[in-house]
């Protein structure tokens, strides 16, 4: 597949459909969190408190580019390197380093106004997804739980009723499960992501959006944002 798809507008490309589409024709929008809805990779920033940011960030980058086949193993490796980090470091990341990406709130509000349900599905951690959910009034979330020993991370992930780790397969399953809960077809869903672990859910959605994405994701997405904020989706989706 070509890596230079035709552009609909500067910094925005479309593939496989003719814009504009109606936002109201969709019933669900699913977002990845790290480097998509927010501007950081939380695991990398937590690792900074342990003096291991470069080591963890290198694994994150390889995983997002699709160069590591086993996402679960890559996440376990990174979380193990966080052992002993105080919980105060997570608060500092959220309060001082984490910001919504440009246009994120505008897009979320427009989707909510059009009657879409919202899903945040992340290979990151509930510490952050819960706060972003409450901040934006999102409907559903799925992500991973960091293990804690006293007031510090224990270097492990906690199993949950649905499974162990939210990887690409789990993102896909959660998207389909949410569609089923809402009584809609997957083609009525939008999926927005940037990394290889977003591809399974993006492949099920009626509209897949790559936001400043890795090459493997950009090559497969129906809509790509290469310049500007998330609200550029609204140039293609009319109310």
Phi, psi and omega in degrees: 000142183296143176265003179234070182293157181295145180265139175274326176205162181307126179077008181222125177236154177233152181212126171084008175204163181250110178286162000274157170256166176266126177301321183291349176284345178260155183239351183211140169233129182248131180244138158289162180258291189295127181066007175241286178283330177240168191262010180227167166260108189301321182298324179293320182289325175296319181297334178301326180292339179261004182071024185233026184299314183300318181295314181290318182298326178295320177292317179301313181299315179296320179295317182290331178279353181083017182274349175246117186291324185260094181297320182300315180296320180296323179288319177300319178301314182292317181294325178300327179286350179269359183304131178093352178292130180291149180298335178300333180294325178294318177298320180294320178300313182295316188280331188245336186247334186272129175224148171296144176293155179306135177079356184296309182294323178300315179295315180300314181296321179295320178294317178297319180295330179275001176092010178281143168278157185235137182230129174250113185233118195221144169280003177272214196235147182300331178308321182266319182296324179297320181289321177292321176304310183291324181295321185257355181069039181285155187274320186221149175219155168211130179196191188254152181254124177281134176286146184229139173235103184068243181249023181224156175290143183260004177082013180231167174251147184263127176298148180237168183303329182275346182153196186263306186225139177277094177254195181299320180296321179289324176300315178299313181298319180292322176298312181293321179296319180292320175301316179297318178299323181275351181071036181237163176274151178305332179293348176267011179248150172248137177235129184240127180201181181223343187243169184300329180286356174270345186299320180300318179286325179296327179291340180269336188283155176291334175221122178253134184237125176258123181250111182042053196268167173292154185307317182298329180280317179302322183294334185254346185287151176280329179227131180233135176251113181253344178215141180091188188262178180298334180293353175295341173305327183288350172287338182254328180256109179271149181295000000 
